[in-house]
Every structure is written in C-alpha cells, then in structure tokens.
Amino acid sequence: MFSEPEFNNCSALNVGFMALAVIPETYSLSDTIPIRSFGGYDNITYLTEGPSTINTGTTITISEGVVFKSRENITSGGYYYSPS
C-alpha cells in the first residue's frame, strides 16, 4: 500500500466497482496512505481484501480525501488517523 508504483496509459471501462486492492498484512512501520489515480479515476478507493493488523506503536495516516473501505476488520494495537 505504501510502495510507489507508476500507472501509465491505463484505462477501465464498464467496471461496476473500481478500487485498488490492499493485501492483508500486519503493519509495523508508520506511514501515510497516499492519494492515487488509476485508469481515469482520480483519488481511487482502497479496499482491504482481508484482515489487517496495525501493531502497537505504529501510526497509519489516511490522507484527507482518501476513500478507504474494508471487507474485513482492521485490528489496531497501534493507531490509524484520518485528518478529516
């Protein structure tokens, strides 16, 4: 979720639900979820595909305006923060 991929010349047509899937994992490093664009969608939604854990002492910041959805629970011993 925190890597810096480049999406060039991508398009998406006739898609009922558009999101970037987030693979379930345990987060131990603090970071910020960035706003990304993909396939003509500005500020594309993030969707977790399984349970994720934020370890104690870890802060995950969700940038203002980011849409973040989850199909599963997010367990937090740490902290997640959304400035909005």
Phi and psi restraints in degrees (value plus and minus 20) as a CYANA .aco file:
   2 PHE   PHI    -124.3   -84.3
   2 PHE   PSI     -15.7    24.3
   3 SER   PHI     -90.7   -50.7
   3 SER   PSI     154.4   194.4
   4 GLU   PHI    -140.4  -100.4
   4 GLU   PSI      43.8    83.8
   5 PRO   PHI     -90.9   -50.9
   5 PRO   PSI     136.1   176.1
   6 GLU   PHI    -129.7   -89.7
   6 GLU   PSI     106.5   146.5
   7 PHE   PHI    -129.1   -89.1
   7 PHE   PSI      91.5   131.5
   8 ASN   PHI    -141.8  -101.8
   8 ASN   PSI     119.4   159.4
   9 ASN   PHI      33.9    73.9
   9 ASN   PSI      21.8    61.8
  10 CYS   PHI    -120.8   -80.8
  10 CYS   PSI     123.6   163.6
  11 SER   PHI    -161.9  -121.9
  11 SER   PSI     136.9   176.9
  12 ALA   PHI    -160.8  -120.8
  12 ALA   PSI     106.6   146.6
  13 LEU   PHI    -146.3  -106.3
  13 LEU   PSI     123.8   163.8
  14 ASN   PHI      34.8    74.8
  14 ASN   PSI      28.7    68.7
  15 VAL   PHI    -130.8   -90.8
  15 VAL   PSI     106.5   146.5
  16 GLY   PHI     -92.5   -52.5
  16 GLY   PSI     -54.3   -14.3
  17 PHE   PHI    -162.6  -122.6
  17 PHE   PSI     103.3   143.3
  18 MET   PHI    -136.5   -96.5
  18 MET   PSI     104.0   144.0
  19 ALA   PHI    -179.6  -139.6
  19 ALA   PSI     139.1   179.1
  20 LEU   PHI    -112.3   -72.3
  20 LEU   PSI     103.9   143.9
  21 ALA   PHI     -96.2   -56.2
  21 ALA   PSI     118.1   158.1
  22 VAL   PHI    -128.9   -88.9
  22 VAL   PSI      99.9   139.9
  23 ILE   PHI     -91.1   -51.1
  23 ILE   PSI     115.7   155.7
  24 PRO   PHI     -79.2   -39.2
  24 PRO   PSI     116.3   156.3
  25 GLU   PHI    -182.1  -142.1
  25 GLU   PSI     154.5   194.5
  26 THR   PHI    -124.2   -84.2
  26 THR   PSI     105.0   145.0
  27 TYR   PHI    -115.8   -75.8
  27 TYR   PSI     107.2   147.2
  28 SER   PHI    -141.6  -101.6
  28 SER   PSI     -27.0    13.0
  29 LEU   PHI    -135.8   -95.8
  29 LEU   PSI     113.8   153.8
  30 SER   PHI     -90.6   -50.6
  30 SER   PSI     121.7   161.7
  31 ASP   PHI    -184.5  -144.5
  31 ASP   PSI     155.9   195.9
  32 THR   PHI    -137.6   -97.6
  32 THR   PSI     113.6   153.6
  33 ILE   PHI     -98.2   -58.2
  33 ILE   PSI      97.0   137.0
  34 PRO   PHI    -102.8   -62.8
  34 PRO   PSI     140.0   180.0
  35 ILE   PHI     -97.7   -57.7
  35 ILE   PSI     110.6   150.6
  36 ARG   PHI    -147.9  -107.9
  36 ARG   PSI     133.1   173.1
  37 SER   PHI    -136.3   -96.3
  37 SER   PSI     126.7   166.7
  38 PHE   PHI    -176.5  -136.5
  38 PHE   PSI     114.1   154.1
  39 GLY   PHI      35.1    75.1
  39 GLY   PSI      16.1    56.1
  40 GLY   PHI      67.2   107.2
  40 GLY   PSI     -21.7    18.3
  41 TYR   PHI    -118.9   -78.9
  41 TYR   PSI      97.0   137.0
  42 ASP   PHI    -102.7   -62.7
  42 ASP   PSI     119.9   159.9
  43 ASN   PHI      35.2    75.2
  43 ASN   PSI      40.6    80.6
  44 ILE   PHI     -87.2   -47.2
  44 ILE   PSI     127.3   167.3
  45 THR   PHI     -88.6   -48.6
  45 THR   PSI     124.1   164.1
  46 TYR   PHI    -119.7   -79.7
  46 TYR   PSI     119.6   159.6
  47 LEU   PHI    -153.8  -113.8
  47 LEU   PSI      97.4   137.4
  48 THR   PHI     -96.0   -56.0
  48 THR   PSI     116.8   156.8
  49 GLU   PHI    -120.2   -80.2
  49 GLU   PSI     -10.5    29.5
  50 GLY   PHI    -199.0  -159.0
  50 GLY   PSI     158.9   198.9
  51 PRO   PHI     -87.6   -47.6
  51 PRO   PSI     117.7   157.7
  52 SER   PHI    -145.2  -105.2
  52 SER   PSI     135.2   175.2
  53 THR   PHI    -147.8  -107.8
  53 THR   PSI     115.4   155.4
  54 ILE   PHI    -127.1   -87.1
  54 ILE   PSI      93.6   133.6
  55 ASN   PHI     -86.3   -46.3
  55 ASN   PSI     136.9   176.9
  56 THR   PHI     -75.4   -35.4
  56 THR   PSI     114.8   154.8
  57 GLY   PHI      66.3   106.3
  57 GLY   PSI     -20.6    19.4
  58 THR   PHI    -124.5   -84.5
  58 THR   PSI     116.5   156.5
  59 THR   PHI    -139.2   -99.2
  59 THR   PSI     103.7   143.7
  60 ILE   PHI    -129.5   -89.5
  60 ILE   PSI      98.0   138.0
  61 THR   PHI    -120.3   -80.3
  61 THR   PSI     109.7   149.7
  62 ILE   PHI    -118.3   -78.3
  62 ILE   PSI      94.9   134.9
  63 SER   PHI     -77.0   -37.0
  63 SER   PSI     125.5   165.5
  64 GLU   PHI     -76.2   -36.2
  64 GLU   PSI     111.0   151.0
  65 GLY   PHI      73.2   113.2
  65 GLY   PSI     -33.4     6.6
  66 VAL   PHI     -92.0   -52.0
  66 VAL   PSI     115.0   155.0
  67 VAL   PHI    -117.5   -77.5
  67 VAL   PSI     103.0   143.0
  68 PHE   PHI    -150.9  -110.9
  68 PHE   PSI      97.1   137.1
  69 LYS   PHI    -141.2  -101.2
  69 LYS   PSI     137.3   177.3
  70 SER   PHI    -157.8  -117.8
  70 SER   PSI     114.8   154.8
  71 ARG   PHI    -104.9   -64.9
  71 ARG   PSI     -37.0     3.0
  72 GLU   PHI    -149.2  -109.2
  72 GLU   PSI     154.2   194.2
  73 ASN   PHI     -95.3   -55.3
  73 ASN   PSI     131.8   171.8
  74 ILE   PHI    -130.3   -90.3
  74 ILE   PSI      98.1   138.1
  75 THR   PHI    -112.5   -72.5
  75 THR   PSI     108.8   148.8
  76 SER   PHI    -148.2  -108.2
  76 SER   PSI      93.0   133.0
  77 GLY   PHI    -113.8   -73.8
  77 GLY   PSI     -36.3     3.7
  78 GLY   PHI    -116.5   -76.5
  78 GLY   PSI    -155.5  -115.5
  79 TYR   PHI    -169.1  -129.1
  79 TYR   PSI     114.5   154.5
  80 TYR   PHI    -141.6  -101.6
  80 TYR   PSI     122.8   162.8
  81 TYR   PHI    -154.7  -114.7
  81 TYR   PSI     112.8   152.8
  82 SER   PHI    -145.0  -105.0
  82 SER   PSI      99.4   139.4
  83 PRO   PHI     -88.7   -48.7
  83 PRO   PSI     -33.4     6.6
